[in-house]
Amino acid sequence: MPRSPTFFPALLLAAGCASGRAVLPAADDTAPEGDGAAGPLAAEDFRLLVADGIDDRINSYPWAVATFDGDGDGEAELYVGTAGNALCMQVPLMGELWSLLPDLVPPDSWQCDLSHWDPSDWTAYTLDNLAPARVYRGRWNGGNFDWDRVFEPSAFEVQGFRGAIVKDDRLYMLGMDLVDGAIVWSTADGETWEAASDPGVIPEHAGITTSVRGAAVLGDTLVVGSASSGFLYAAEDPAPGNWRLASSEGFVDSGSPTTEDGEPLNGPFWDLAVLDGELYAAPLNEQGGELWRTADPSPGAWTRLVGGGYGQDGTQGFMDLTAHDGRVWAGTVTYPPLVTDMDAVVATELLRVDREAHAELLVGEARTLDDGTEVTPLSGMGPGFDYGGNLYTWEATSYAGAYYAGTFDAAPLVLDILDELYGDELPEEVDALVAGWLGDDRDRWRGFDLYRTTDGETWRAITLDGLGDRDNYGVRALLPTPWGLLLGTANPFDGFQLWLAEG
């Protein structure tokens, strides 16, 4: 049987076959107030520090952020590792879309180089759209940051820095190299960078691990996750040759089931977290997200806490893990290129798990678990915080006693393509199709959402429109800093932004 179109192609193909006219929602800069949960920050507390990707609009995401005193003067600096041209590099993943709508090309706003556009062969297009990954250092001047580029390897050597973490007076950046295998990079002074791993982290896995994502320090051990395979790696003294496996592939040695062919069901890792001397890990699993825990990061030493997406097999994993209030809070992901049925798309859900492995659904769809337990969201809010566009909780953090969750809103991408197809007005049938997915509240069809809560039950919407910018389609960084809560946006159209709430 033919494979069903993935989510975005199916939605847009249906849109491309419709006719009639309706008007797209107009922009609205008003930040919604939500339901008024107690907490320190609101939308007006966030101040724009950086736009246009610091110094280059091609800087799409602030993938890796950390504070670190590299110059040893007793004052921390802010380090930002970037991904360049992120959206254009994902265009080949939407391959079905371009084959189903052959006259469609990426909108100009995406900044893609179309000199060698050929959906039948992505090689030349991909080479044209490679952009350098950079590390920037920001020194606080009392009101903003003064920026320097401190590391810029070749675009053929590193295509992105996917995470940052400090261990033993060194800053580590997690690299992505789709050609030779990912390298973990490190610095002691913020300026001189060296490889802290071999390509692929462990040489015999170099052809597997092309991207490293998620990092945590457990005791004296740095643990990182492969974003291209089902392995975790660990090192007490991170350097080439010093890494060991921190898990079997897909946790098979810890009892994780496999396919009929013996292949692990668990794949690449989304995130890691540490709570009370134990490490938590979230692998991709297309049969529903799983959460695992260990006090000893080594093969066979892991315990599964949550499986099957906690009764929601429409999700592929937990994109973000955050230790907060004595529990691990986990936000789910539905990644569009992995979805083969539009009806199976589930907007993000939020769970939290305590030390006794007791899970609670905070935001999501009510259901009955396999053991007969009836589960309802403690907040009363459905998937996506009652909004279908929030496909995942991209970043979250614990700050000043509250939990903050930032989403990825798929609506701006879909609306960009529909605008390319139809101009300023949508056919009525298309408008109805989109509204059936996103809902009738058109003020939400624009930019990421940011929520906060102090108890998991009552939530306040800080913004539902990307802090007033529809092109801010995701929260890609949330970091408590000495200067306040830093928020970095995913914005491949104009370059990422950095916002600071000093409350």
N, C-alpha and C positions, 0 to 999 in steps of 0.2 A: 504494500500500500504506500502511496506517496506520503512523505513526511509533512505534517501540518506546518504552515508558516509560523515562524516565531512571532513573538508578541507585537513588536513595532511594525514589521512588515505586514502582518495580518490586519492590524488596525488601519494602517495607511493604505493598504490595498483596498480595503472596504471603503475607505474615504475616497480613494481615487476613482472608484466606480460609481459614485453618487452624483446627484445633480440638485439644483435649487440654490437658494442663497439665504444667508443669515450673517449677522455682524459679529466679529470677534470682540471679546471684552476689551475695554479701554484700560490703560494703565492706571493704577491707584497707589499712591505713595503712603497711604494711611496704614500705620502699623496696628493690627488688631490687638485688643487688650486681653481677650480670653476670659476665663472664669475667675480670676483673682486669687489664685493660690498664694500663700505667704512665701516670701522670698526676696532677695536683695535687688535683683536686676529686672529692668524693663527695656523696651526697645529704645527709649530715649537715652538710656545710659550708654549705648554703643556709639562710638565715635569713629568715623572713617579715617584711618591712618594712611592707607596705601591703596591706590587703584592702579589699573593698567599693568599688573604683574611686576610691580616695583619699578623696573626700567625697560620692560619689553612685553608687549601685549601677547607674545607667543607663550609666555609663562602661564599655563592654564590652571594648574592646581598647586597650592602649597602643600604638597603631599607629606612633607616631613618637617615638623617644628619642634624645637626644644630650646630651653634656656641653659646656658653654659658659660662659665667664666674662663674663656680661653686665654685671655691676656693676663690673668692672675692678679687683677687689680682689686679684687674683692667685690666687683660689680658684675652681675651676669649680663651677657649679651643674648640677643635672640637670633637663633639660626633657623633658616628656612631653606629646605631642599625642595626643588620644583620638579614638575613634569611639564615638558613643553609640547604644545600642539596635541594635547591629550585626546580631544574629540576626533580630530582628523585621523589619528592613529587607530581609532576604534571603528572607523568607517568600514573596513573590510569585514568586521564582525556583523555588520548589517547587510551582508551580501545578498540575502534573499530580497531585501527591499529594492536594491538597484536592478535585480533581474526581473522583478515583478513590475516595476515602473521604470522602464529603460530610458525614458526621456528625463528622468529626475536626476539632478546632481546636487551635491551638498550646497546649501545656501551660502552666499558670499560671507555672511556674518560668521561662519564657522572658521574662516581663515585658511581653508584647505588649498593647497597648490594642486590645480587640476590640469597641469601641463600634459600629464600622461594618464589621464583618466581612462581606465579600461577595467570595468567590473569583471571581465573574464580573466584578467591577470593583474594581480595587485602589486607585483614586484616593483615596477618603476614608480607607481604612485606612492608606495610606502617609502621608498628612498627619497622621493621629492619632499616628503612631509616629515622626515626625521628632524627633530629639533633638539638642541642641547639641553641637558639637565644641569641645573646650577645650584650652588649653595650660596646663600646670602647671609651676611652677618649684619645685624642691626644693633647699633649702640644708642641707648636711650639718652636723649638730650634734654629731658625735662618735660617735653610735650609731644615728642614723636621720636622716630628712629632715624639715625644717619646710617646709610646702607653702603656696604662694600660687597662686591663679588669675591668670594674667597676660594671657590673651587668650581671649575668648569671643564670637565673632561670632554673628550670628543663625543659627538652624538652617536658615533659607532661603538663607543666604549660604554656609555651609560645613557639610557633613554629616560631615566627617572630615578628619583630618590623617594622610596615608598614609606619611610619611617625614620625616626630619630630617637635615640635614647642615650642616656649618660650612665657610665659605669666606671668606677675607679679613676676619676679625674680624666676620663677620655670621653669624647663625643663620638657616637657611632651613627652612620647613615647607611640605610639599607638600599642597595642599588638594584636596578633592573637592567639587564643586558640580554636582549633576545638573541644575540649572535653567539657569544662565547660563554654565557653563564653569569649569573649575578655575583657581585662582590659586595661584601660588607666593608665599608670604608670607615676610617677613624682618624681622629686628630687630637692632639694634646693642647694645641695652642690656637686652634680655630683657623689657622692659615696653612699649615703643612699637613697634607693628607696622605695617607698610605693605606694599602690594602690590608684589611684585617681578616681576610679569608682568601682562599683560592677561588677562581671562577667556578660558580656552581656551589660554593661553600665547601663541599667535600668533593674532591676531584672525580670520584667514580659516579657522582650524581650531577656532574657539570652539564650533561646534556638534558637533564630534567629540570633543575632549578635555574630558570632564567629570570626569576624575580623573587625577591625576599620581602615578605610582608608580615607585620606583627612582630613585636619584640618585647621581652620582659626580662627583668633581672630577678632571679630567685636565689637569695643568699649571695654566694659569690659567683653565680653562673649566669651568663647571658644566653638566652634562648631566643631563636628566631624561627619563623615559619616560612616554608616554601609557598609561594603564591602560584606555583605551576606544577606541584606534585603533592603527595600526601605525607611529606616528611617534616619533622622538626629537627633542628640542629642546636647543639649546645657547646659552649666553650667557657672554661674558667679564665683562660688567658687568650682572648680572641686574637688570633694571628693565623696566617696560612699554615695548614697542617695540624692545627690544634683543635679542630672541631670534631665532634662525635655525633652520632645519631641520638636524638632525644626521644624518639618514638620509632616504632615500626611504621611501615607505610600504611596510612589509613587506620592506625591503631589495631591492625589485624592480630598482632601478638597479645593484645589486651582483650580480645574477644569480639571485636567488631565483625559483623557479618560481611560476606563477600558476595559478588555476583555468582551466577551458575558457572561461570568460567574461572572463578577463583580470584577475580580482580577486586581490589578494595572498593567499597562503596564510598568511603570518605576520600575526598580529594584535597585540593589546595587549601591553605589556611587563610581565614579572613582576619583573625585577631587573637591576641593573648592578653591575659590579665593575671595579677597576683593578688591574693587575699589570704592573710593570716598564714603565711609560710607555705602556701600551695599555689600551683600554677594551673590556670584554666586555659583551655584552647578550644577554638571553634573552627572545625573544618567544613568545607563545602560538601554538601550531600544532597543530590537532586531528589532524594526521597524524603527530605525534611531535615532541617538543621539539627546538629548534634552538639553537645557540650561535654567536654572531658576534663578530668582533674587529676593531678598527681602532686605528691610531695617530693618525688624523685624522678626528674625528667630523663627517662631512659626507656628503651623498648620493653614492653610487657608490664610497665608499672602504672598504667593509666586506668581510671575508672570512668565509665560513661554515666553522666548525671541526667542528661536529657537526650532523647532520640525522637526521630520522626517529627521534628518541629513542634514537639509537645502537642501532638495531635493535629498538626497543620502541615501536611505533606506538600503543600503548594509553595513552600519557601525552600530556599537552597542552603540556608545556614544563618549564622549570626554574624552580621557585618561588624558589630561593635560589642566589645566586652568592657565593662567599667565596674571597678570595685567601688561601692558606695554603701554607706550605712550598714556595714557588716555583711553585705551580700554582693553577689555578682549580678549586674543588670545586663541583659542581653537583648540587642535589637536585631530583628531578622532582616533578611535580604531576599528579594525576588529580582534576579538579574535578567533583564529582558532577552539577551541572546540565548539563554538556556531554556526559555519558556516555549513550548511547542503548542500551547493551547491558550488562546486569549481568555477563555472562561476559567482557566486555572490560576490566573494572576491573583496574588494575594498581596495587598499593600502591607507595609511594615507592621510587625507586632513587637511588643515589648514584654519580656519576662524578667523575673529576678529569682535567683536560686540562693538558698541559705547554706550554711555549713553542713546541715543534715540532709542536703540534696532535696529539700522541699522546694518545689517550683510554684510560682504564682504568676498568673497572666494579668498584666497590668493594662495593656492596650491590645485589642485584637478581637477575634471572632469567637463567640461562645460555641462550645462543642462538648461532646462526650468522649472521653479518653477510652482506650481499649479496655481498661479495667472497670469501666462503668462510671468513673468519676465525672460529674458534671462540672465544667469549667466555664466561668463567666469572667470577663475583664473587670478588675476591681475598680477601674476608672469609669466604667460604663461606656467607654469609647471603643468604636470598632477599628478594624485595620486602617492603618495610615492616619491615625487620629481622625477617623471619620472622613478620610479623603483618599480617593483611589490613586492620585498621582504620587503619593509618598511611597515609593517602592522599597526604599530601605532607610534605616537609621544609619547614616553614614559616619557620624562622629558624635560622641557623648562624653561628658566629663562630670566629675564631682567637684563642686566649687562652693565654698562658703555655706556648707550645710545643705545645699540643694543639688539635685541631679538635672543636668541640661542635656537635651537630646536634639540633634540637628539632622534634618532629613535630606534625601535626594528627591527632588520633584521632577518627574519625567515630562511634565506638561510643556515646559519651554521648548524641548527638543521636538516634540510632536507638532506643536503649534508653528515652529519655524518651518518645518517641512510642509505643513498644510498651507502656510503663507506662500511658500515657493510654488505650490501647485495652483492656488486659487487667488492669490493677492490678498487684499484687505478684507474680503468677505467670504464666508464659508457657505457652501450649499446647505440647505436646511437639513438634509439627511446626514451630512457629515457632522454638522453641529450637534445633531441629536445623538450621533454615535459617540462623539467625544464627551458630551454631557452624561451619557450613560456610564462612561468610565469614570469621569472626574467629578460628577455631581453637578447640581444646578448653581452652586455658589461660585460664580465666575471670578470673584475676587481671589479665589484660591488657585486659579490657573496660572500662577506666576511665581517663580522663585521658591527657594527652600522655606521650610517651616523650622522654627526654633521654639521648643517647649521647655518648661521647667516644672519641677515638682519637689516637694519636701517629704511626701509620704507615699508616692506612687499611685495615689487614688485621685487626688485633685491636682489638675494641671493648669498652667497658664500658658497661653500662646503669646510668646514675645513678639514674633513676627510670622506672618503667613505669606509674605511676598518678597522674600529674599532681601529684607531690609530696604524695600523700595525699589529693587532692581530685578526685573524678571530674568535677566541673564545670569544672575546668581542662582544656578539651579541646584546647588548643593552646599552643605557645610562640610568642608574638607579638613578643617582643623578647629579644635577647641582645646585651649591650653591655659590652665591657671599659670600666671606669671607674677613676678614681683610688682608689675605695674597694673594688674587687673586680669580680667578674663579676655584672652585673645581668641578671636574668631576669624578663620580664613575661609574664603568662599571658593568654590569651584566655578570658574567662569572662563570658558575657552573662547568666548567671543571678544571680550575686551581685555583679558588678562585678569588674574585673581585679585581679590581685594583682601585687605586685613583691617579688621575692626577691633576696637578695644573698649571694654566696659570697665571703668575704674572704680565701680562701686564695691 
